[in-house]
Every structure is written in structure tokens, then in C-alpha cells.
Amino acid sequence: MAAIECFSAANFVGPGVVLPPMLNITDVTAWKAPCAFRSWRVPAGLALIAFPLVNFNGIPVRVDSTSSTLPAGFNVLSFAVIDRADDVHLLVDTGDTTFAPVVVPVGARLPVIDNNMDMRMSSMHIPPNTVVVGYKRRYFLGAYRVYSGSLGTLGDWNNRVRSLQVLPSTLPLPAQPRSPRPLGNATASVRFFARPNFTLLSLQQSVADGGVPSMEDWPFDLTDIQPSSITLDPGVLFVQYSATNFKGTARTWTTSTAMMPTDHKTFLMQSFQVLPSAAAQPPLPSSDYAMCISPLPSSSLLYLEAGDVIPDLSVLNIDTCRSLVLPPSIVAIVYTGVNSTGQAVTLAPSTTHYDVAFSRGSLVLLSTIIAYFVFRQTSVDDISQQVSPIDLDLPNYIPNPPTSYICFDPALLDWTDLALYRLDNKLVLRQHFLASGASGDVYSGVFHNQPVAIKQLHVYTATSVQRFIREISLVAAIHSPHIVRLIGATWTCPQDLNAVMELMEGGDLRAFLAATSRCHVTWTTRLQWATSVCEGLFYLHSMHHMHRDIKSRNLLFQTKNDLDILKVADFGSARDVQDTGGGGGTTTTMAGTLRWMAPEMLLFQPYSSAVDVYAFGVVLSEMDTHETPYAQHCKQDGDEMMLIRRVLHDQLRPSFSADVPVWFKFLALRCMAHDPAERPSTSEILHVLLTQQRRLEERDDQVQNWTTTM
């Protein structure tokens, strides 16, 4: 993988500092590997976003292969390295500097922004001829703002963007929606402050923005986002409600307040309105919003306002709206085609519409007078069915969470024989979120009344979907009791491809080790773990595959009550050792996780399945110490790159406990040999483990016999 080289002297003099993609340093003065940025080498495809202030503040300067100088007097105090020089770079302002910068490709549409930057964006760096269209609501709803260039702040929209599109500047923009509310002074606003006495601005909402019918889907705990002080512009009425959709107890404010009540146990704001002060009383609850109800009663509702338009229902998942509650003021019009084309059906106001269904990906819903609404289902035949509101008795299933995707031609994909493993979508039902990884999220679910795990991607692009297809096909061909089993796959289009896997209810090894004292795990158990994982690797290598991301997070227990057997999971980085593009059974592409990576991979040298053996040796150290590898060497920010240097040049390896069996430590160190040729094969490792397991069993039998004869 290419990296930027930075030098503290002109003309590349002195030692260079390697800046890999996605490296972000929030304060150069506290950086362990400092560089004065006097000269640098930037390979094609990379760019450095440099800031004059710490924590990504100030107007940034972009440094790439076409711009090799900084402005006179520009000092770099924080920076981020992005791995696509032509991509939009969105910087996250969270107060938590552990988040890596986020790179969003041109052409991306994010109807639901990932939690790490949902309502957390405060600055952007946008390449030429590109614009970012940001919305305060999910699914591209409501008014939007257009951003371009380098922005150190989003002004009154700081930390408010919830969906966005990254578009070429030549494309026409949609018309701004007209507000259904009497605006008065539309720009007059209320401002929330996180601390008393108007300190630390956290949110701004104008009369034109209106109200927020629910804060339940905001990515924060409700108690953390209650304002501690507020300022109101002249002519503004601010109304707080203790329940969603403007229900419950109401509190009204007409003047700025330096100390808001903190009685959160008796009053917790869950919705609010910003109105012209001429409105002496708040409007009737629910008068302006329709409600979409998903199959999970406890999930957040989707509120739709009069004037909303969703021109393409593919941004919603099929279960986002299984029932639509229309208030008296809103009429919904549903179209079978995008952009208000095709057959149209009108849904009456003051009615709850159940089991509304449409054909895949071809719906738009608009209002006749003041309302627009959009949702997506499977058959237009049932659209006119209307029943009176009743109590919903729905199963504990959740919809497919909306994902990010970039439009591409499905014909570009090679589906191989994936159709052999296709399952009926209707029989695969989600239940709970389980985990999030580098490439996707995992949910628990049910298929034919059997528990399963369901994996979906974070972002669906032609490249990521093709990689996902390759992963599913690879796992489908594997039949080992030591590897998590594929049950099948579901999709209606490339942008909703899911893998359905065997559910491993016991969690991952890393979580178990972190939560369990070392003295509570016997060496018999550790041997069983190591043997089970090695069995899986032996099978994988015998099939001429390499995993490339072996680590404790990717080793799973079957159940919480049976922690003897581990299974190998997550084949997102796996590949055929013969699929090298150049023959010879080796490749140079970096994959995996830094602390488990073999030296040859870190150095971008050709490598083979021996990288799995190296990672297995690192995992053995974890089984012994219960600590993250190199934990004692990485106590401060910036230590990660210094650690990699020591692994490569000083042959630093993870530590072991003082009482670890000599053979175990020796085996682990052999696995982590710097030279891949010196590492044992999985068959050799398996022989050692089985031999030691047999000796341990013989010793236990001898102890038992001795105890019996006493």
C-alpha cells in the first residue's frame, strides 16, 4: 500500500516519516513521530489534508501529487491522510479524537449516515468540481444546503447533517421544498448550549426548520442532549414536550435562559417546536406529521412532514414503513414509478393504512395539497386497503437497516454461482444488532425458526459488492466444523445483498478474554481453543485459501455455555492463494489488522498463507495473557506507528506471562518468525498441539489414578 513520506528538511533531506492512508493526527506537537513538513513525496491516489490549528480546525490545505508546496507561513498542527485524492473528505468533530477521518467517494448517496459521523460533522474538504448536498433529516428529506471547497465550519448547521449526497457540480439540484408552516421571521432561531450561561453551542434550529417530532433516533442519549441554556431571537417561541410527536407535558419559552431546569427525572424533552411568537399556544399534537411504523414497535418511527418528497423509494428498506398513520391535514399519493411517474393511488387522511405493498424499487409518494410521502413495499395491488386504527401485534423483528450505496450498473458484477445459495427474503427476519466490523454490520435473525446471523455491508459499491460476492462464494465452498458455516444469501438487487450465517451466540474471543481473569481459564481450555482454530486454518490452507485477518475478534464461540470450541469467522479479506494476478502463490496487497500483520505484509512484500500462521502466533499470545497484543507498548497516541517500526526493525513480538509453558511460547514465537520460511505449517502446528493435548490428558489421568489409590 502506498504511503506519503514527510521530511523535516527541504529536498527530502534526513529520515522520512511514513504517513499511511487514514492516519489522522489531531495535535502535531504531541505526535511521537513529528515532521516539520518542509518536503514530502505524495504518490498518486493519496492526499494530505493539513490544518493550521489542532483538532482539524482552521481552513485546511490539500497536498497531493499535483500540489507540492504549502502557503507561506502555513504551519501544520493537525492533519489527515486520505487514500483517494479525488474523494470528498468529511471530517468528524466529536470531541473524541479516536475516530479516523471519513472518506466519501464522489457519487455517493448516504440516506442514513453512519453513527460515527451522524450529527457530528462540522468541517469538510471538498475537491474541485464537486458539491456536497447536506440534509438535516434522514432520507434526503426537507431543506438542504450545498457545500463546496474547504470549510472549517458548517456554521449553524454544525453537527446537524443526517444525510448527504456527493455530486459533480454540473448536475442540477432538486428544488428546495416549500415549508407548510407560516414562517414569520424564518431565520429567527433558538440555540441550545451544552453548559449554563450560554457556553458551548450544541444546536441551532430556526422557525423555518420548525419542530423535531422525535429525538429518539438521534445518535445520543436523551439526557446528554438536553439544553443547559438557550438563547432565543426576537419573535421566537420555543416549546419543549416530554413525549414524541409534540405530546405529553409542554414547556414554553419566549426569552433566553442562562440556566435551564435539570429535573430530567420528571421532565425529559423528547420533541420540540420553534414557532413565531405570534403563536400564543402550541399547535395541536401530531397536526403536521404522518408516522411510518416498522415491524418493531420499539424502533424509532419515521416522521413525514407535509411537503416531504422522496423521488426514489430505493433509499428506504422494504420494512421501513409497514403502516402509515395520516393525520387530518395530510393526504398521501403513491406512485409506482420514480419521480412521480406510473400509476398513482391516493391514501385518505385521518386513517391508518396497513400492509401497503409495492413492486421493488419503483415508488414515489406525493401529497395532493400539503403532503408528500414515500415508502417502499412489494405489490401495488393492496395499496388501497384501509382499516381503522387497532393495536399492533407485531413480532419482534426489525427492518433491514438502510445502507449507503453508490449507483452502478449491476451488469458489471460477476455473480458466479451465487444463485445456488439464494434464500427467500421473506423467510429471513432480523432481530437485533450484534456487531459492526470494518466492512459491514451483523444482526441476529431467524430463518425457518432457526437462529442465524445476517451480515450486510456499510457501503454498497460495485467494488464492495463484488468483494462480498467473492466472500460468500468462498465460504459456501467451505465445510468444516471449525469454520462458521454459510446458510445462504438474500438480495433483491445488488444494493441489498446480505449473507446469512450460522449464529455464534457465545461472542468473540477478544471480548471473552477482556472480561475473564486469566486464572479462571485452564491450559486444557487454551489448548482446545488453539487446536480448534488451527484445525480451521489447516482446512482453509488445504483448500488453497488464506484468511488474511486472523485475530481474536474473528474467532467466535458457538454458545455462551460452551466455550471449548472456537470457530474462524469473517472472510471479507480471504482470497485464493493462486489468485495473485502474477502467479507464484504470493501477493503484495495489504489486508487485515496492523497488530496481527506479518512483517512481509507490512513491508508490501510478496506473501503467502504464512501470514495466517504469523497472526495465529499473535492470537496464542492473547490466549496466554488475555491482553491486546503489545498493550504495554501502546499507552499513548502515536505509538501505533512506532510499534510497527519496532516489529519490523527490532523484531518486537507480543509478550507472554511468566508462567506460560515453554513449549507454548516457543510455538508462538516460531509462528511469528520474521522470515516466513521459518514458520511452521498448520499441519506442523496441529501435530504439536495434539501431542501436547495428549500429554496433558495422560498427566490428568495419572493424577486421577493416583488420587483414587490414596
N, C-alpha and C positions, 0 to 999 in steps of 0.2 A: 504494500500500500504506500502510495506517495505521501510525502510529508514536507512541510516548509522548514527550511533551515534559516535560523536567525543568527546574526553576528553583531557583536557589540562594537566592532570597528568597521570602517569603510573598506570596500574592495574585498570583502569576505576574509578578512584577516582574523586570526585567532580561532579558537574552538567554536564550532557551531552548536546551537541549541535546537534540537529537533522538536517541531511543533506538529503533532499528528492531527488528523481530522477530528473535529468535535472537541478539541481541547479548549477549555474556557478558563481564563484566569481573571478573577474579579478584582484582584489588587496585586499589581506587579511588584510593589515594594515588599510584599510578604511572600513572594514566589521563591521557591527553593532553587530554581534554575533560571536566574534572571538573564535578560538580554536587553541591551540598550537600543536595539532596532536601528542600527546605523547602516546595515546592509543585509540583504536576505536573498534567498533563492526560493521562488514560488513556482512549483510545477503546474502545468496546465491542469485545470479542473479543481484547483484549490484557491481559496482566498482567505486573507486575514482581515477581520473587521476590528480596527483599532479605535480605542476611545480615549479621550483626553482626561477622563475622570474615572475613579474606581466604580465598581459595580455597574459597568456598562452605561455610565451616564455621560452626557455631553453629545455633541454631534460627531458620529463616527466617520472614519476614513477607511475606504476599501483599498486593500493592497492585493493585487493579483499579478499574473504574469505580464499584464499589459500596463501596469502602473507600479513602477519600482521605487518611487520616492514618496516621502511624506511631506506635507506642507511645512514651510519654515516655522520653527518654534513649536511644532506639534510634538508633545510628549505622550507616550503610550503608558497609561496607568491601568488599563484593563483591555482584554482582547478576547476574541473567539475565532477559531479556525473552522471554516465551513468546507465541506467536501464536494460542493458543486458550485463553481464560480458563477454560474448563470442562474442560481436559485435565489428566491426570496429568503431572507434570513430574519426570522422573528425572534426577538429577544424577550425573555421572560423576567418580569420584575415581581418576585415573590418574597423577597427578604430572605430567601433560602438559597444560598449560592451553590448548593449541591446539584441543582438542575443544569444539565448541559443545554447549550443553545439549541433551538429548534430550527430545522431547515425544511422549508415547504417548497416543492417544485412549482415552477410556472405551469399553470393549467389545473392546479389542484382546486377541488371544491370540498370544503370541510363543513358539512351541515351541522355537525356536533364536534366541537373542539375537544381534544384530549384534555383530561383533568389537569395535567401538569401546566397547561397554559390557558385553560378556560378561566376567563375573567381575571387574567394575570398579566396580560400584555400591556406594556407601557412604552415600547420603542420598537422601531423596525428599521431594517436596512433593506431597501428595495432596489434591484438593478434597473438600468435604463430600459425604457420602452415597456415597462410593466407597472401595473397598479394592483393594489390590494383593496378589495371591497369588503368592509367590515360591517357586521350587524350586531346590535345589542341583544338580539334574540336568536335562538337556535333555528335551524332550517331556513336561513336566509329570510326571516320574517321581519316586517317592519321597515323603518327607515334605515338607510345605510350611509356610510361615509367612504370616500375614496382617498387612498393614501398613495404617495409616490415619493421617491428619493429617500434621503436619510432623515429619520425622525427621532429625535432624542426624547420626545414625549408625544402622547396622543391627546394631550390637553384634557378637556372634560370627558373624553372617552377613555381615559386611562383605566385599565382593569375592568373594562365593560364589554369587550368584544367576545361574542359567544359563537359566532360562525363567520366564515370568510371565504372569499374566492380570490384566487391569484390569477389575473388575466393579462393578456397582452393589451397595451394601452390603445391599440387600434380597434378593439371590439366595442360595439355600442353597449351602453349601460342600461339597465331596466329603468323604467320611470319610477320616481320616488312615490310611495303610496301617500294618499291624502288622509290626514287624520280625521276620524269620525267625531272628534271632540271639539267643542267650542274652545278656542285656544286662548283668547285674550292676548296677554303678553307671552307669546310662545317660547321665548328664550329665557323667561324668568325661571329660576331653579331653586331646588333645595340641595344642600351639600351635607353629606354625612362626614363626621370626623371620628376617628377611632379612639380619640382621647378627649377628655374635657378641655374646655377653654379653646375650642376650635383648633386643635392640634392634630396633625397627621390626617390630611384629607383622604378619604377612602372611596367616596362615590358621589356622583353628581347626577341629578335627574331633573329634567325640565318639564314645564307644563306641556310642551309638545310631545314629550315622551309618555306622559300620562302616568298610569299606575303600573305596578308589578303585582299581578294577581296571585303569584306564589313564589316564595323564595326557597321552596323545598328542593328544587333541582339545582340551586346554586352550589358550587363546589366548596362550601364552607359549613361549619357548624353554625346553626342559627344564633347561638349565644355569642359567637365571635364576631358577628356582623351587625349586631345591634348598635346604632349610633350612640356615642357618648356625649356628643354635642352636635348641634345643627345650626346652619345659617340659612335664612330664607330671604330671597329677593323680595322687594315690594310687590304686592299683588299676588302673593302665593299662599295657598292653603295646603298644608301638609297633613295627611290623615293616615294614622297607623291603625292596623287591625290585628287582633290576636289570633285570627284564623285566616286560612287562604280564601281567595276569591272575595275579599272585602267583607268578610263575615266576622262574627264574634264581637268583642268589645272594641270600640273605636276611641282613639285619642286624636284630637285635632290641635294643630299648632299654626299660629299666624305670625309669630315673631321668632327671631333667633334665640337659641337657648344654649348657654355655656355648660350646663350640667343636666343631661337627660336622666330620667329616672332609671334606676338599675334594679328594679324589682322583677327580674326575669322569671322568678318562680311563679309570680302571679300574672305577669303580662310579658309575652314574647311576641314581637312583631313578626308576622308571617306573610303579610301583604301590605301594600301601602299605595296611596294615590297622591299625585301632585296636581292640584287644581287651581284655577283662577280664584282669587279670594272672593269674587262675586258669588261663588257657590257657597251659600251660607250653611248648607248641610251637605254631607257626602251623598253621592248618588246611591240609589238602591243597590244592594249587593248583587253581583253577577249580571248587572244590566248590560254590560258591554262585551262579555266574553262567552264564547262557546267552549265546551270542555270535551276533550278526547279522552276516553277511558281505555286503558290497555287491559290485557287479561289478568294482570297482577294488581289487585285492589290497592296494595300498599305502595305501588310505584307512583312516581310523580306524574300528575296529569299534564297533558299538553293543552295550554290555553290558547285560543284563537280569537283574535280581536276583529271587530268589524273593520274591513279594509284590507285584511290579510290576503295575500295571493301566494300560492305555491305552484308555479307553472309546470313543474315536473315532479310527480309523486315518487319517483325513484329515490328521492332523498329520504323518504320515510321507509321504515321496515313494515312488513305486512301486518304486524300486530300492534303498531303504534296507536292505532285508533280502531278498536273493535266496536265501540259505542260512541255516538256523538250526541251530546246534550246541547240543544239550541235554545237560547233564551228568547223572550218575545221579540227582541229587536233585531234578530239576525235570521236571514234566510240563506241556506247553502245551496249552491249549484255545483253539481258534479259532472265533469266531462270525461269521456272515455279516452280522449286523446290529450296530448300535451299542448300547452299554450292555448287552452280553451277551444280545442277542436274535437270533433267527433260528437257522439250522442250526448245530450245534456239531460240531467234529471234534477228537479228541484226538491229539496228537503224542507219541510214546513217548519216554521218557528214554534217555540213553546212545546217542543216534542223531544223525546229521547229516541234516537234511531239505533236499533240494534242490528248486529250481523249484516252490516253493509259490506258488499263484496264487489270487487272489480277485477278485470284481467290485468295481468302482470305489466307493471311499468308504464301505464298509459292513461293516467288520470290527472285531472285538474279540477278543483272545486272553487267556484266564484260565488259571490253574493249578488242578489238581484238589485239591492239598493245600497246597503252599507256594509255587507259582509262578504268576505272571501274565505274559503276554507279548502284545505287539501288533505286527503288521506289516501291510502293505497290498500286494495284487497284483491280478491281473486275472480269475482264474477259479477257482471253488471245486472244479472237477472234479478238479484234480490235487493236492488238499490232502493226501490220504492216501499219496502216493508217498513212499517212504522208501528210501534206499540207504545203503550203507556209506560211511564217510568215504574220500575219494580226494583226490589233489592237484587243486586247481582250475586249469584252464587257461582263464582268462577274458580277454577283450580289454581293452585299456587305455581303458576308458570309465568315467565316474563318473556317479553318480545325479544326478537333479535335486536341487540343494540345497534343504532345507526353507526355506520363506519364511514371513514373518509375514503374517497376514491378519486381517481383521475380518469377522465373519459379516454377510452382507447378502443380499437377495433378488436372484437373477440376473435376474429379470423387470424390474428397474429399469434394466438396461443396454440400450443401443441398439447392436446388433451390426452394423448396416448390412449391407454385403455381404462381411463378413469370411470367410464360409464359402467364398467363391471361392478363397481363398488358403490354406485349411486343408491341412496336411500330415499324413501318417501318423506318429503319435508314435513308433512302433516303428522308423521309418527315420531318426529324428533322434537321434544319440547324442552325448553330451557327452564332452569330453576333459579340458580344462584351464581353470582360471580365468584370465581375461585382465585384467579391469579392473573397477573399481567407480565408478559415477557418482552424481549427485545422486538419481536415481530408481531405479536398478537396477544389477545386475551383468551382466557379459558373459563368456561362456565360449566357448572354441573347441569345435568338434564336427565331425561328419561327417553328410552327407545324400547318399544314393546314391553313396557313396565319394568325394564332393567335400567339401573343407574348407569349413566355414561358421562364422559367429559366432551365438551364441544369447544373446538378451537376456531377462532376467526382472526383475521389479520387486522392490524391497526389501520393500514392504508392499502387500498387495492389499486395497484398499477399493473400494467402489462408485465413488468419485470417481477413484481412481488407475487402476482397470481401464478405466473409460470413456475416460480420457485416453489410455491405452495403445492402446485400440481405435482411437481417432481418429488416433494417431500411425502405427499400422500401415497403416490405410486410406490415409492421406495418402502415405506412402512407396510403397505399392503402385501408386499412380497416377502415380508419377514414373518417367520412363525417360530418364535422362541418364547418359552415361559419366563425368560429373564428380560424381555423387552416388552414395553407397553404395546398392547395389541390395537390395531386399527379395526373399527367395526364398519366404517364406510364413510361416505361424504354426501353432503347435500348442497344443492345450488339451484337457483332459478335463472341466474345469469352470472357471469364471471365475478361481478362485484359483491356477491353474497355467498361465495364458496366457503364451506365450513368442513372441518374434519371431525368425525365422531369417533372418539377413542374409548378404550377401556378406562373406567373411572378408578383412580388410585386415591382412595379416601384417607390413607394414612399420612398424606403430605410428603414434603421433600426432606431429604437427609439433612440439608443445611439448617432448616427450621428445627428439626428434632435435636440436632447436636447443640444448637444455641440454647435450647430450653431444658437440656438434660445435663446433670452433673456427670463428669467423666467417670466418677467412681461407681455410678449406677449402671454402667454398661460393661458386660463381661467380655473377655477376649474371645470366648466362644461365639458371642454375637457378632463381634467385629469381623471374625473370620468368615462367618456366614454372609455378612454384607459384602466383603471383598470378593468372596467366591462367586456370589450371585452376579455382581457387576462384571467380573471377569468372564463369566460364562456368556453374558450378553455381548461383550466385546469380541470374544472368541468367535461367536456365531456371526457377528457383523463382519468381522475381518475375513472369515471364511467365505462370505458372500461377496468379497471384494468391495466392501464399502468401508468408509471411515466416518466417524461421527463428527469430529472436529469441535465439539463443545461439551466434552465430558467435564462435569463439575457437580458438586453436591446438590445444587439446585435442580439439576436434571436427573436426579436419582430418586425414585418415588417408592413409598411403601404401599402395599396393597390395601391394608386396613390399619386403623389405629390400634387394634387389638393384636395384630400380628406384625411385629416389627423385625422379623428374622430375614425376610426376603426383600431385596431391593430390585427394582426394575429400571432399565435405562429408558429415558424418555427424551422428547424434544429433538426431532431430526431435521429442524429447519436449516442446519448448517451441513447436514450429511451429504456425501456425494460418493459416486463410484470412483475408486482409485484409478481405474483405467480411463476415466473421462477427464483427461488432462489437456486436451487440445494439442498436445505435443508428444504424447506417448511417454513411455518410461515409467509410468505408475507414480509420478510425482506432480505436484502443483505448487504455485507460489502465492495463491490468493489467501489473504489473512481472513481468519474466521475464528469464532469462539470468544473467550473472555480472558482478559490480559493475564491475570494471575495463574491461570491454568494453561497458558500457551507455552508450547515448546520453543526453545531458542531459535530453531531454524525458521519457525513461523514468524516470530518477532523480527527476524532479520530479513524477511521476504525472500528466503532461500527456498529451493525446491524441498518439498516434504512429502511424507507418505503416511500410512496408518500408524507409524511410530509416534505421531503427535498424540494419538489417543492413549498410548502407553505412558507417555510423559504426564498427561493430565490425570491418568489413573494413579500415578505415584503421588501427585499433589492431593488427590482425594484420600489416599491412605494416610497422609499426614493429618488431614481433617478428622478422619475416623479415630486417630490416636488422641489428638489434643482437644478436639471439639471446637477449635478456633478457626476463624477465617485464615487462609494462607497468608503468611507474612504479617499477621496482625500486629506483632510487636515492632515492625519496621515502618508502619504507616500510621502514625499518630496525627500528622498534620497535613494540611492541604499542600499539594505539590509533590508529596512523597511518592506518588504512583510512578512518575517518570524516572525518578532517581532509583526506585526499586527495580524497574525494568533494566536500567543500566547495570545494576549490581548482579542481576540474574544473568545478563549476557556476558559481562566482563569479569566479574568476581565469582561466577558460578554459585551465587547465593541460592539456597533452597529453603523450603519451609522447615520450621523447627519441629522437634519431636519431644515427647515427655521423657523425663529422666528414667522412668521405669518401663519404657517401651521394650518389648522383646527385641533382642539384637537382630534376629532373622527378619523381623517385620520392617525395621528401619533400613536394614541392608537391602531388602527387596524394593522398598520405596525409592531409595537413592539410586539403585540400578535403573529403575523405571525412569528416573529424572536425569539420567546421564546426559551430558551436553551433546555428545555425539550420538545421533540416532542409531548408528550401527552397534553401539554398546548396550542398547536397551534390549531387554528380553522380549520375546514374542508373547502373545497372550497364551499360547499353549504352554510355554515355559512357566509363566506366572501361575497358571492354573495348576500345573504339576506341583509347584512349591506350596500353594495354598492348600491343596488337597492332602499333601503329605503332612503339613503341619496340623491340619484339621484331624487327620487320623491319629497323629501322635497325641494331640490334646484329648481326643476321645479315649485312647488307650490309657493315658495317665488318669483320667477321671474314673475309668473302670477299675484301675488298680487302687485308687483311693477308696472307692466304694467297697471293693472286696476287703481291703484292709480294715475299713470301719466295721464291716459286717462280722469279721472274725474276732474283733476285740470283745 
